[in-house]
Structure formats: structure tokens, C-alpha cells
């Protein structure tokens, strides 16, 4: 097994985080009946979105994840593919999470079959996979860890996931003129942000307010509540393109 431990300076009082590097690492946290838990924090706050990717998921529920924060600092090529990225205003980013002591996120957790792990790894290839320990909203631990897509780095993505191949990197990102994935000068994709806010709202007031107040722009200072009241004013009134209304409707 090639599990590595990732010690974050932001979690000095916490146990090291377990990084999942290959399929065997994922299998090490399977439940006895062959399912693995997935932690959702952005579009996967929506059960509809989750089921569009994982039709056979089980036990979709809300949970609490301590000592992480959500940040819009990840450039997503899928937004360019779907025509909803706005490079002229740098509104091109998706969500990731990163360790940060003292923050608490309301997330979702659900289970998928072991057979779905390879496709999941391929689909989220630019993220760091961590085994985390979410809790129920009233603080009870779950029986098994869940997989979380956390912030990676451009260097690791190129050297590890692309095995140093710039051609492979280009296939993923270069054709959209993206030369850096993890950035601090981008803003949320408007359609995606609206979708995430609606999804959080559908989970109830606790999840909705947590998303607004514990999700940050790439500057890691401005909350989504502040963004929607200022620079992002009007986002919640904008309808997605007709072809994406179902996928990005919360």
C-alpha cells in the first residue's frame, strides 16, 4: 500500500491526514460490504448532481467536516467545455477544500460501489485525495472515513498525475489556454456558484449559512456572502443556459 501522510502546518494540533495515492489506498477504507464514502462540498451538495454522476449512490446525507475550508481557487476545464467560463472577468473557478484549523464545513456524504473508484479517480485527477473523518451534525463519528477532493498543486499534478508529460497536461488544460490550475487571482464561475448556493439552500438553513460564511474566494478573505453582496451581485438572479438548467439548477 502506498498511502502517504500529509501533515499540514494549518493542523498542527491534529493527526496527520492520510493521502490516497492509488486504487489500493481507496480500497483500504472500504466498508465490509464493498462501498466507499464520498464527501461532497460543492456541486455534490446537490443530490441531483450527485446522482447524475453516481446513479447508484446510497445513503445521501449531510455531515460536518472540521478543520477544512472551501476556497474558489481551482480552474475547471469543464466550465470552458460547457461554455460557462468567463475568462474576460476571470470567473472561471470551481471549488476545492484545504486544511484550516478552526473552520467547520457542512458537507454531504454518500456511498458508492468499489467498482466506481477508477472512474472517480480519473474524473477528479487534478485533486489531492484525502481520507477524512466527517461527523453527523450533532457530532457523532461515522463508522468509516470518506474520500475528499482537496487542493493539490500544479507541480504535483504535472510531475505525478501527468508523469512529467506536458503533452498530457496540454490535453487536460492547455487547449483552453490554462497554464495554471491552482490560483489566487480567479473568481467563481457564476453558473456553478449559483448552483452550489441553491444546493446548500436545499439542504436547510444550517448548510446554507455555512456555505455563505465558510466558503471563500481565492483571496481567502472574502466570503461568498460578501461576494454575492458586492462583486457577484446578480449571480443568483441569472438563469443557466437552457441545456444546463437541470444540471446546474441546485
Backbone as CSV, one residue per row, in Angstrom:
resi,resn,N_x,N_y,N_z,CA_x,CA_y,CA_z,C_x,C_y,C_z
1,UNK,0.846,-1.192,0.000,0.000,0.000,0.000,0.881,1.241,0.000
2,UNK,0.466,2.249,-0.765,1.321,3.428,-0.908,0.727,4.659,-0.263
3,UNK,-0.124,4.479,0.748,-0.684,5.643,1.442,0.432,6.486,2.019
4,UNK,0.295,7.795,1.857,1.252,8.723,2.447,0.509,9.572,3.453
5,UNK,1.244,10.158,4.369,0.615,11.082,5.298,0.988,12.491,4.928
6,UNK,0.018,13.361,4.988,0.201,14.759,4.625,0.005,15.594,5.873
7,UNK,1.073,16.141,6.420,0.967,16.971,7.612,0.848,18.424,7.189
8,UNK,-0.269,19.052,7.496,-0.466,20.462,7.148,-0.061,21.338,8.315
9,UNK,0.625,22.427,8.013,1.001,23.357,9.079,-0.223,24.006,9.702
10,UNK,-1.350,23.984,8.958,-2.577,24.571,9.484,-3.275,23.667,10.490
11,UNK,-2.810,22.427,10.603,-3.450,21.480,11.500,-2.428,20.950,12.498
12,UNK,-1.715,21.856,13.130,-0.618,21.445,13.992,-1.079,20.636,15.188
13,UNK,-2.321,20.804,15.614,-2.814,20.066,16.761,-3.592,18.815,16.367
14,UNK,-3.631,18.521,15.064,-4.417,17.402,14.581,-3.505,16.267,14.130
15,UNK,-4.080,15.081,13.980,-3.336,13.967,13.432,-3.052,14.226,11.954
16,UNK,-1.947,13.677,11.449,-1.661,13.833,10.018,-2.810,13.284,9.179
17,UNK,-3.012,13.897,8.021,-4.059,13.452,7.114,-3.528,12.329,6.228
18,UNK,-4.367,11.384,5.916,-3.958,10.263,5.073,-4.278,10.561,3.623
19,UNK,-3.251,10.559,2.781,-3.430,10.808,1.355,-3.590,9.475,0.632
20,UNK,-4.543,9.440,-0.286,-4.820,8.237,-1.068,-4.209,8.416,-2.450
21,UNK,-3.217,7.611,-2.747,-2.451,7.818,-3.975,-2.832,6.896,-5.116
22,UNK,-3.404,5.755,-4.819,-3.790,4.853,-5.896,-5.009,4.042,-5.465
23,UNK,-5.462,3.190,-6.381,-6.710,2.471,-6.135,-6.640,1.599,-4.881
24,UNK,-5.474,1.017,-4.599,-5.362,0.167,-3.416,-5.539,0.972,-2.137
25,UNK,-5.138,2.232,-2.157,-5.342,3.091,-0.986,-6.836,3.334,-0.751
26,UNK,-7.573,3.566,-1.838,-9.019,3.739,-1.727,-9.661,2.478,-1.151
27,UNK,-9.209,1.332,-1.627,-9.787,0.071,-1.171,-9.521,-0.180,0.307
28,UNK,-8.482,0.456,0.841,-8.161,0.255,2.257,-9.196,0.873,3.190
29,UNK,-10.049,1.755,2.664,-11.079,2.361,3.523,-12.489,1.951,3.096
30,UNK,-12.584,0.853,2.355,-13.889,0.307,2.004,-14.599,-0.229,3.237
31,UNK,-15.918,-0.164,3.222,-16.697,-0.835,4.253,-16.684,-2.332,3.969
32,UNK,-17.047,-3.164,4.942,-17.035,-4.615,4.725,-17.912,-5.075,3.560
33,UNK,-18.952,-4.304,3.219,-19.818,-4.699,2.111,-19.378,-4.098,0.771
34,UNK,-18.162,-3.516,0.736,-17.587,-3.107,-0.533,-17.983,-1.733,-1.039
35,UNK,-18.358,-0.840,-0.133,-18.707,0.525,-0.520,-17.669,1.507,0.056
36,UNK,-17.546,2.640,-0.620,-16.649,3.688,-0.141,-17.446,4.979,-0.005
37,UNK,-17.145,5.744,1.026,-17.854,7.004,1.270,-17.173,8.145,0.535
38,UNK,-17.982,9.009,-0.052,-17.514,10.194,-0.767,-18.033,11.429,-0.045
39,UNK,-17.185,12.434,0.077,-17.544,13.682,0.746,-17.781,14.759,-0.311
40,UNK,-18.983,15.352,-0.325,-19.319,16.394,-1.286,-19.325,17.767,-0.640
41,UNK,-18.785,18.766,-1.336,-18.694,20.103,-0.741,-19.095,21.208,-1.703
42,UNK,-19.254,20.890,-3.005,-19.631,21.894,-3.998,-20.873,21.451,-4.734
43,UNK,-20.726,21.029,-5.990,-21.888,20.562,-6.742,-22.476,19.297,-6.128
44,UNK,-21.662,18.520,-5.417,-22.167,17.293,-4.784,-22.944,17.571,-3.502
45,UNK,-23.151,18.843,-3.181,-24.144,19.172,-2.154,-25.552,18.904,-2.684
46,UNK,-25.655,18.827,-3.988,-26.938,18.554,-4.648,-27.070,17.057,-4.892
47,UNK,-28.113,16.462,-4.351,-28.319,15.027,-4.599,-28.573,14.783,-6.079
48,UNK,-29.256,15.701,-6.737,-29.493,15.558,-8.176,-28.167,15.500,-8.933
49,UNK,-27.252,16.407,-8.609,-25.941,16.398,-9.262,-25.170,15.133,-8.924
50,UNK,-25.218,14.746,-7.652,-24.501,13.549,-7.236,-25.009,12.325,-7.994
51,UNK,-26.325,12.239,-8.161,-26.887,11.079,-8.853,-26.650,11.138,-10.365
52,UNK,-26.402,12.316,-10.916,-26.071,12.389,-12.338,-24.690,11.790,-12.597
53,UNK,-23.844,11.807,-11.578,-22.508,11.215,-11.684,-22.474,9.806,-11.126
54,UNK,-23.181,9.592,-10.027,-23.206,8.288,-9.345,-24.667,7.827,-9.217
55,UNK,-25.256,7.278,-10.280,-26.693,6.941,-10.256,-27.077,5.959,-9.152
56,UNK,-26.137,5.116,-8.736,-26.452,4.075,-7.763,-25.972,4.397,-6.358
57,UNK,-25.698,5.670,-6.084,-25.207,6.034,-4.748,-26.216,5.655,-3.675
58,UNK,-25.718,5.483,-2.457,-26.563,5.136,-1.321,-26.374,6.145,-0.195
59,UNK,-27.423,6.331,0.587,-27.326,6.993,1.891,-26.833,8.438,1.794
60,UNK,-27.394,9.208,0.890,-27.026,10.622,0.750,-27.489,11.383,2.000
61,UNK,-26.561,12.095,2.669,-26.886,12.762,3.930,-25.936,13.928,4.177
62,UNK,-26.328,14.809,5.065,-25.464,15.925,5.441,-24.538,15.502,6.572
63,UNK,-23.419,16.197,6.671,-22.421,15.877,7.673,-21.617,17.133,7.990
64,UNK,-20.761,17.008,8.982,-19.881,18.108,9.392,-18.443,17.656,9.220
65,UNK,-17.618,18.550,8.667,-16.196,18.267,8.486,-15.401,19.382,9.149
66,UNK,-14.639,19.016,10.152,-13.902,20.008,10.928,-12.508,20.256,10.354
67,UNK,-12.042,21.490,10.547,-10.681,21.902,10.212,-10.380,21.881,8.719
68,UNK,-11.389,22.219,7.921,-11.214,22.465,6.489,-12.004,23.709,6.111
69,UNK,-11.571,24.366,5.030,-12.339,25.485,4.480,-12.491,25.294,2.968
70,UNK,-13.582,25.845,2.435,-13.841,25.815,0.994,-13.259,27.068,0.359
71,UNK,-12.593,26.896,-0.801,-11.988,28.028,-1.498,-12.207,27.886,-3.004
72,UNK,-12.626,28.979,-3.643,-12.762,29.014,-5.102,-11.414,29.371,-5.719
73,UNK,-10.526,28.381,-5.811,-9.175,28.652,-6.304,-8.711,27.622,-7.327
74,UNK,-9.656,26.908,-7.928,-9.337,25.800,-8.825,-9.959,26.062,-10.193
75,UNK,-9.131,26.169,-11.217,-9.623,26.416,-12.571,-10.122,25.102,-13.171
76,UNK,-11.378,25.097,-13.607,-12.013,23.861,-14.073,-12.217,23.882,-15.584
77,UNK,-11.567,22.978,-16.330,-11.747,22.967,-17.790,-13.178,22.656,-18.217
78,UNK,-13.928,21.962,-17.367,-15.306,21.611,-17.740,-16.158,22.854,-17.961
79,UNK,-15.836,23.955,-17.283,-16.602,25.184,-17.478,-16.344,25.774,-18.855
80,UNK,-15.125,25.588,-19.372,-14.816,26.033,-20.727,-15.519,25.129,-21.735
81,UNK,-15.501,23.822,-21.474,-16.148,22.869,-22.373,-17.642,23.154,-22.490
82,UNK,-18.261,23.567,-21.388,-19.705,23.796,-21.374,-20.077,25.241,-21.709
83,UNK,-19.079,26.080,-21.961,-19.357,27.445,-22.389,-19.819,28.382,-21.291
84,UNK,-19.508,28.069,-20.036,-19.956,28.936,-18.935,-18.799,29.631,-18.216
85,UNK,-17.564,29.379,-18.643,-16.425,30.125,-18.095,-16.416,31.528,-18.697
86,UNK,-15.985,32.502,-17.906,-15.859,33.880,-18.398,-14.423,34.350,-18.175
87,UNK,-13.508,33.949,-19.073,-12.099,34.306,-18.884,-11.846,35.803,-18.893
88,UNK,-12.736,36.559,-19.561,-12.529,38.012,-19.617,-12.674,38.665,-18.249
89,UNK,-13.434,38.036,-17.358,-13.580,38.566,-15.993,-12.938,37.642,-14.968
90,UNK,-12.259,36.595,-15.435,-11.607,35.595,-14.582,-12.606,34.822,-13.728
91,UNK,-13.869,34.761,-14.156,-14.882,33.977,-13.446,-14.849,32.553,-14.007
92,UNK,-13.843,31.814,-13.585,-13.530,30.519,-14.193,-13.271,29.429,-13.158
93,UNK,-13.476,29.717,-11.884,-13.022,28.759,-10.875,-14.130,27.904,-10.299
94,UNK,-13.712,26.720,-9.910,-14.531,25.757,-9.199,-14.058,25.734,-7.742
95,UNK,-14.641,24.823,-6.971,-14.314,24.727,-5.550,-13.326,23.618,-5.265
96,UNK,-12.518,23.841,-4.248,-11.767,22.773,-3.606,-11.778,23.085,-2.119
97,UNK,-11.239,22.191,-1.353,-11.124,22.435,0.080,-9.665,22.285,0.487
98,UNK,-9.327,22.879,1.593,-7.957,22.776,2.108,-7.993,22.781,3.625
99,UNK,-7.029,22.141,4.261,-6.993,22.128,5.723,-6.872,23.538,6.283
100,UNK,-7.639,23.807,7.322,-7.541,25.091,8.015,-8.147,24.933,9.400
101,UNK,-7.309,25.015,10.387,-7.738,24.770,11.757,-8.786,25.787,12.201
102,UNK,-9.852,25.295,12.808,-10.887,26.156,13.359,-12.101,26.336,12.475
103,UNK,-11.965,26.042,11.177,-13.111,26.123,10.279,-13.915,24.825,10.352
104,UNK,-15.210,24.914,10.110,-16.077,23.741,10.043,-16.992,23.863,8.837
105,UNK,-17.082,22.800,8.046,-17.910,22.807,6.858,-19.094,21.860,7.028
106,UNK,-20.251,22.273,6.512,-21.359,21.346,6.335,-21.214,20.773,4.934
107,UNK,-21.114,19.461,4.846,-20.867,18.767,3.592,-21.942,17.684,3.414
108,UNK,-21.836,16.930,2.348,-22.662,15.736,2.190,-21.748,14.520,2.157
109,UNK,-22.300,13.388,2.506,-21.583,12.113,2.438,-22.534,11.088,1.833
110,UNK,-21.996,10.239,0.969,-22.780,9.149,0.396,-21.830,8.030,0.017
111,UNK,-22.390,6.868,-0.280,-21.571,5.708,-0.594,-21.707,5.313,-2.063
112,UNK,-20.585,4.868,-2.628,-20.580,4.320,-3.984,-19.904,2.951,-3.962
113,UNK,-20.123,2.177,-5.028,-19.550,0.842,-5.115,-18.044,0.897,-5.379
114,UNK,-17.362,-0.140,-4.947,-15.928,-0.272,-5.208,-15.627,-0.153,-6.700
115,UNK,-16.495,-0.689,-7.543,-16.257,-0.683,-8.984,-16.230,0.712,-9.592
116,UNK,-16.758,1.708,-8.859,-16.802,3.077,-9.376,-15.551,3.887,-9.032
117,UNK,-14.663,3.315,-8.247,-13.482,4.057,-7.803,-12.583,4.491,-8.960
118,UNK,-12.231,3.611,-9.922,-11.332,4.057,-11.005,-11.860,5.262,-11.780
119,UNK,-13.165,5.263,-12.093,-13.750,6.388,-12.838,-13.719,7.657,-11.995
120,UNK,-13.934,7.512,-10.693,-13.887,8.665,-9.787,-12.487,9.265,-9.762
121,UNK,-11.472,8.428,-9.651,-10.089,8.918,-9.637,-9.773,9.645,-10.940
122,UNK,-10.175,9.073,-12.065,-9.896,9.684,-13.365,-10.600,11.015,-13.523
123,UNK,-11.840,11.097,-13.059,-12.638,12.314,-13.218,-12.089,13.462,-12.372
124,UNK,-11.525,13.153,-11.214,-11.050,14.190,-10.291,-9.527,14.223,-10.229
125,UNK,-8.881,13.967,-11.354,-7.447,13.691,-11.375,-6.577,14.846,-10.877
126,UNK,-7.078,16.074,-10.949,-6.231,17.209,-10.552,-6.310,17.525,-9.062
127,UNK,-7.042,16.728,-8.303,-7.184,16.956,-6.866,-6.284,16.023,-6.059
128,UNK,-6.052,16.416,-4.818,-5.423,15.538,-3.838,-6.533,14.764,-3.131
129,UNK,-6.400,13.471,-3.053,-7.417,12.640,-2.401,-7.018,12.392,-0.952
130,UNK,-7.883,12.778,-0.045,-7.622,12.584,1.373,-8.699,11.702,1.994
131,UNK,-8.304,10.891,2.945,-9.260,10.155,3.773,-9.559,11.022,4.989
132,UNK,-10.812,11.437,5.134,-11.198,12.337,6.220,-12.270,11.681,7.081
133,UNK,-12.566,12.319,8.199,-13.477,11.729,9.181,-14.622,12.692,9.487
134,UNK,-15.628,12.727,8.614,-16.788,13.584,8.878,-17.594,13.059,10.054
135,UNK,-18.447,13.936,10.574,-19.322,13.597,11.691,-20.761,13.941,11.318
136,UNK,-21.698,13.399,12.079,-23.072,13.860,11.943,-23.133,15.307,12.427
137,UNK,-24.213,15.996,12.108,-24.314,17.403,12.513,-24.347,17.570,14.027
138,UNK,-24.689,16.507,14.748,-24.648,16.604,16.211,-23.386,15.982,16.802
139,UNK,-22.368,15.775,15.949,-21.050,15.443,16.453,-20.707,13.978,16.621
140,UNK,-21.506,13.076,16.074,-21.206,11.648,16.192,-20.363,11.194,15.003
141,UNK,-19.328,10.419,15.280,-18.427,9.967,14.226,-19.096,8.927,13.334
142,UNK,-18.772,8.962,12.038,-19.224,7.928,11.127,-18.351,6.682,11.306
143,UNK,-18.847,5.564,10.827,-18.125,4.303,11.010,-16.860,4.218,10.174
144,UNK,-16.858,4.886,8.999,-15.727,4.755,8.082,-15.303,6.131,7.564
145,UNK,-14.033,6.273,7.194,-13.584,7.530,6.590,-14.277,7.768,5.255
146,UNK,-14.190,9.011,4.779,-14.724,9.377,3.466,-13.606,9.984,2.629
147,UNK,-13.747,9.887,1.314,-12.758,10.474,0.403,-13.127,11.928,0.140
148,UNK,-12.135,12.794,0.233,-12.314,14.225,-0.003,-11.360,14.681,-1.087
149,UNK,-11.867,15.444,-2.063,-11.011,16.053,-3.092,-10.488,17.381,-2.557
150,UNK,-9.220,17.420,-2.211,-8.611,18.608,-1.605,-7.680,19.297,-2.594
151,UNK,-7.216,20.452,-2.180,-6.297,21.225,-3.014,-5.034,20.413,-3.318
152,UNK,-4.618,20.435,-4.569,-3.372,19.801,-4.998,-2.391,20.921,-5.322
153,UNK,-1.467,20.708,-6.217,-0.594,21.783,-6.692,-0.277,21.526,-8.153
154,UNK,0.074,22.569,-8.877,0.405,22.419,-10.289,1.617,21.523,-10.480
155,UNK,2.583,21.672,-9.584,3.812,20.887,-9.701,3.522,19.393,-9.521
156,UNK,2.720,19.072,-8.505,2.390,17.667,-8.274,1.545,17.099,-9.403
157,UNK,0.608,17.902,-9.894,-0.240,17.428,-10.982,0.598,17.079,-12.210
158,UNK,1.530,17.957,-12.569,2.374,17.712,-13.739,3.305,16.529,-13.514
159,UNK,3.976,16.515,-12.372,5.018,15.513,-12.139,4.475,14.142,-11.762
160,UNK,3.345,14.119,-11.017,2.823,12.839,-10.528,1.696,12.334,-11.416
161,UNK,0.651,13.132,-11.583,-0.507,12.662,-12.347,-0.211,12.614,-13.847
162,UNK,0.534,13.611,-14.359,0.878,13.612,-15.782,2.229,12.957,-16.047
163,UNK,2.867,12.467,-14.979,4.166,11.796,-15.088,5.187,12.652,-15.843
164,UNK,5.092,13.968,-15.620,6.029,14.893,-16.242,5.727,15.221,-17.681
165,UNK,4.636,14.678,-18.235,4.314,14.874,-19.642,3.542,16.169,-19.853
166,UNK,4.170,17.130,-20.504,3.479,18.378,-20.808,2.393,18.165,-21.862
167,UNK,2.557,17.132,-22.673,1.527,16.821,-23.655,0.235,16.378,-22.968
168,UNK,0.379,15.576,-21.909,-0.791,15.139,-21.159,-1.448,16.326,-20.460
169,UNK,-0.610,17.213,-19.927,-1.126,18.425,-19.286,-1.897,19.249,-20.311
170,UNK,-1.339,19.390,-21.512,-1.989,20.191,-22.548,-3.354,19.622,-22.897
171,UNK,-3.452,18.289,-22.975,-4.728,17.664,-23.304,-5.795,18.023,-22.279
172,UNK,-5.384,18.120,-21.023,-6.320,18.434,-19.946,-6.644,19.923,-19.900
173,UNK,-5.614,20.772,-20.039,-5.779,22.199,-19.749,-5.300,23.148,-20.841
174,UNK,-4.211,22.792,-21.484,-3.579,23.738,-22.408,-4.455,24.189,-23.547
175,UNK,-5.342,23.298,-24.007,-6.200,23.670,-25.139,-7.179,24.776,-24.774
176,UNK,-7.321,25.050,-23.473,-8.174,26.159,-23.029,-7.323,27.357,-22.578
177,UNK,-6.048,27.318,-22.954,-5.107,28.379,-22.575,-4.988,28.521,-21.058
178,UNK,-5.112,27.399,-20.366,-4.922,27.387,-18.916,-3.503,26.904,-18.631
179,UNK,-2.685,27.774,-18.098,-1.306,27.369,-17.795,-1.069,27.194,-16.298
180,UNK,-2.121,27.421,-15.503,-2.014,27.241,-14.056,-3.383,26.842,-13.527
181,UNK,-3.437,25.768,-12.744,-4.713,25.248,-12.244,-5.100,25.894,-10.923
182,UNK,-4.142,25.939,-10.011,-4.419,26.409,-8.646,-3.945,27.850,-8.532
183,UNK,-4.906,28.788,-8.343,-4.589,30.206,-8.466,-5.243,31.007,-7.351
184,UNK,-4.718,32.214,-7.160,-5.317,33.118,-6.172,-5.834,34.394,-6.822
185,UNK,-5.971,34.383,-8.169,-6.416,35.578,-8.888,-7.669,35.308,-9.710
186,UNK,-8.443,34.288,-9.321,-9.634,33.928,-10.074,-10.886,34.135,-9.231
187,UNK,-12.024,34.155,-9.910,-13.327,34.288,-9.257,-14.193,33.079,-9.616
188,UNK,-15.235,32.819,-8.834,-16.088,31.660,-9.124,-16.788,31.775,-10.473
189,UNK,-16.896,30.648,-11.160,-17.772,30.559,-12.324,-19.193,30.877,-11.849
190,UNK,-19.850,31.813,-12.497,-21.125,32.328,-11.997,-22.207,31.241,-11.944
191,UNK,-22.335,30.474,-13.021,-23.367,29.434,-13.076,-23.124,28.376,-11.997
192,UNK,-21.871,28.009,-11.823,-21.521,26.984,-10.828,-21.751,27.486,-9.405
193,UNK,-21.366,28.722,-9.135,-21.574,29.281,-7.796,-23.060,29.309,-7.464
194,UNK,-23.882,29.776,-8.398,-25.326,29.808,-8.161,-25.841,28.405,-7.838
195,UNK,-25.388,27.424,-8.600,-25.798,26.038,-8.384,-25.432,25.567,-6.975
196,UNK,-24.212,25.853,-6.542,-23.766,25.414,-5.215,-24.578,26.082,-4.104
197,UNK,-24.873,27.372,-4.268,-25.663,28.087,-3.263,-27.068,27.503,-3.185
198,UNK,-27.675,27.241,-4.335,-29.010,26.650,-4.348,-29.001,25.258,-3.714
199,UNK,-27.964,24.489,-4.010,-27.864,23.142,-3.444,-27.731,23.200,-1.929
200,UNK,-26.905,24.125,-1.443,-26.750,24.282,0.009,-28.069,24.701,0.640
201,UNK,-28.776,25.601,-0.017,-30.069,26.064,0.499,-31.076,24.914,0.584
202,UNK,-31.037,24.023,-0.383,-31.940,22.876,-0.380,-31.674,21.923,0.783
203,UNK,-30.466,21.991,1.349,-30.124,21.142,2.492,-30.583,21.738,3.816
204,UNK,-31.036,23.003,3.783,-31.532,23.629,5.001,-30.690,24.821,5.428
205,UNK,-31.177,25.547,6.429,-30.542,26.793,6.857,-29.115,26.600,7.340
206,UNK,-28.863,25.511,8.058,-27.515,25.288,8.599,-26.500,25.159,7.474
207,UNK,-26.815,24.334,6.482,-25.911,24.149,5.347,-25.790,25.423,4.519
208,UNK,-26.902,26.124,4.328,-26.908,27.344,3.519,-26.033,28.434,4.146
209,UNK,-26.229,28.700,5.412,-25.439,29.739,6.071,-23.978,29.340,6.201
210,UNK,-23.738,28.059,6.407,-22.353,27.600,6.461,-21.662,27.829,5.127
211,UNK,-22.359,27.546,4.017,-21.745,27.748,2.706,-21.436,29.228,2.489
212,UNK,-22.358,30.088,2.826,-22.145,31.519,2.597,-21.003,32.083,3.444
213,UNK,-20.859,31.584,4.655,-19.915,32.194,5.598,-18.601,31.437,5.765
214,UNK,-18.513,30.233,5.226,-17.286,29.435,5.379,-16.742,28.970,4.031
215,UNK,-17.151,29.662,2.983,-16.606,29.448,1.648,-16.000,30.766,1.201
216,UNK,-14.784,30.695,0.660,-14.030,31.918,0.378,-13.642,32.026,-1.089
217,UNK,-13.485,33.261,-1.535,-12.844,33.491,-2.820,-11.375,33.082,-2.719
218,UNK,-10.676,33.142,-3.858,-9.276,32.722,-3.880,-8.379,33.599,-3.018
219,UNK,-8.868,34.792,-2.631,-8.062,35.636,-1.738,-8.073,35.116,-0.303
220,UNK,-8.975,34.155,-0.033,-9.108,33.530,1.288,-9.507,34.530,2.376
221,UNK,-10.084,35.623,1.966,-10.581,36.647,2.903,-12.072,36.918,2.671
222,UNK,-12.453,37.013,1.408,-13.824,37.377,1.060,-14.723,36.152,1.095
223,UNK,-15.774,36.202,1.910,-16.716,35.086,1.946,-17.679,35.170,0.770
224,UNK,-18.343,34.070,0.492,-19.324,34.061,-0.589,-20.491,34.989,-0.265
225,UNK,-20.865,35.099,0.998,-21.920,36.043,1.358,-21.508,37.466,0.965
226,UNK,-20.273,37.819,1.238,-19.779,39.163,0.882,-19.677,39.321,-0.632
227,UNK,-19.222,38.274,-1.307,-19.075,38.331,-2.769,-20.425,38.559,-3.447
228,UNK,-21.450,37.843,-2.982,-22.779,37.974,-3.594,-23.413,39.332,-3.324
229,UNK,-22.948,40.003,-2.277,-23.474,41.329,-1.956,-22.698,42.444,-2.655
230,UNK,-21.573,42.107,-3.285,-20.720,43.133,-3.903,-20.417,42.761,-5.356
231,UNK,-19.202,42.279,-5.617,-18.776,41.967,-6.981,-19.684,40.977,-7.678
232,UNK,-20.196,40.007,-6.924,-21.026,38.963,-7.519,-22.516,39.250,-7.476
233,UNK,-22.860,40.491,-7.214,-24.278,40.861,-7.162,-24.973,40.507,-8.474
234,UNK,-26.120,39.872,-8.371,-26.882,39.497,-9.559,-26.725,38.048,-9.975
235,UNK,-25.716,37.357,-9.424,-25.468,35.975,-9.833,-26.676,35.083,-9.566
236,UNK,-27.317,35.281,-8.426,-28.412,34.380,-8.047,-29.664,34.608,-8.906
237,UNK,-29.717,35.734,-9.631,-30.864,36.003,-10.488,-30.630,35.533,-11.920
238,UNK,-29.418,35.082,-12.235,-29.080,34.673,-13.596,-29.448,33.212,-13.825
239,UNK,-30.133,32.933,-14.909,-30.501,31.556,-15.255,-29.361,30.903,-16.041
240,UNK,-29.100,29.620,-15.798,-28.104,28.910,-16.611,-28.581,28.791,-18.051
241,UNK,-27.680,28.487,-18.982,-28.114,28.181,-20.350,-29.148,27.050,-20.326
242,UNK,-30.048,27.053,-21.279,-31.141,26.083,-21.296,-30.631,24.645,-21.180
243,UNK,-29.532,24.345,-21.879,-29.012,22.979,-21.874,-28.446,22.545,-20.535
244,UNK,-28.209,23.512,-19.642,-27.586,23.205,-18.349,-28.506,23.486,-17.171
245,UNK,-29.746,23.830,-17.458,-30.656,24.211,-16.354,-30.877,23.073,-15.368
246,UNK,-30.957,21.866,-15.854,-31.172,20.737,-14.951,-29.915,20.450,-14.151
247,UNK,-28.766,20.363,-14.841,-27.507,20.040,-14.173,-27.102,21.089,-13.153
248,UNK,-27.345,22.360,-13.484,-26.913,23.446,-12.608,-28.104,24.169,-11.969
249,UNK,-29.130,23.423,-11.656,-30.320,24.027,-11.050,-30.428,23.826,-9.554
250,UNK,-29.331,23.436,-8.896,-29.370,23.201,-7.463,-29.682,21.767,-7.120
